[in-house]
């Protein structure tokens, strides 16, 4: 009898815990967004006549929301097409940066001489603003699209490179000594020891790099123009259409959140261990 009572108490306690976690995961974010909306409404109502209220912005953007992929002539595209154009540039630049950063990071992590040679270069170029690379890219390519991809490439390179080098250099020496005793080939040592042990570091770098790439594309498109979510923000501001600017800010933020979530899931699949948001 006492065991059944204890079981019921334990199950009810577990249910209450799950219920509390579910409420916290829904209620607390809802409170945060409600505070932001209240601040937005207060600023738009009492401090400026240019900024729309949340409801006015929603009504003004209803066409963009309901028809994100419309085509109504040259340059008149739905926000879905603009988002896809920006994503294409980001993913191309990010992929090129990844293809360079991971091998170079392994090289630096395994070779103290390479670390001494390349680390100063990384430390000099890493803090350079993405906007500073844009004139150089335009001088090289003379076109906006490849210039934007180059800026994404060069600015998303460093976090992955640094974290890969850190992961490789952090592999316990005992593992490498055991590999030497077993006379493992360099390929087996790379694939069975260094790569699995470095994967969490690599994915941390990839997630930071992807966040930087998505951040940079908006600034670059503002300067280069063309089709993209960044130029859409600048164009709507020039028209004093802040309702569309707020919509673009929301789309940019949600897209960044989705990109990080997808990479997080890929990390969990590849490493077979839980990963935390950063």
Secondary structure by P-SEA (a helix, b strand, c coil): caaaaaaaaaaaaaaaaaaaaaaaacaaaaaaaaaaaaaaaaaacccccccccaaaaaaaaaaaaaccccccccccccaaaaaaaaaaaaaaaaaaaaacaaaaaaaaaacaaaaaacaaaaaaacccccccaaaaaaaacccaaaaaaaaaaaaaccaaaaaaaaaaaaccaaaaaaaaaacccaaaaaaccccccaaaaaaaaaaaaaaaaaaaaaaaaaaaccccaaaaaaaaaaaccaaaaaaaaaaaaaaaaaaaaaaaaaaaaaaccccccc
